[in-house]
Amino acid sequence: MKMFLNIFLVMIFLTVPIGALAESKCTEIYDTCGLTCDTKFKDDGYKRRSCKKKCFTNKLSCQSISGSKKLEKITNKGAKKVEEFFSGLKK
């Protein structure tokens, strides 16, 4: 069940549009990390690629967090509307 939930959340994150500001911040962090890898491991291709993989993973995490915050706002807004709808039916 936990595996299914994780896959479901990843699918949601991939479909939720991420704000331009959050996207640019995540990209900026990724670019800085990549340049650090290029500088730190200039002569070792294996370590440089390994370092860049970590940078990419961090970028995906950043985007997921940004997407989850946006999803939370959308979900709360939808929940309020449903609650208002049902409270209107009770009257």
Secondary structure, DSSP 8 states (H G I E B T S, - for coil): -HHHHHHHHHHHHHHS---HHHHHHHHHHHHHHHHHHHHHTTT-HHHHHHHHHHHHHHHHHHHHHHHHHHHHHHHHHHHHHHHHHHHHHH-
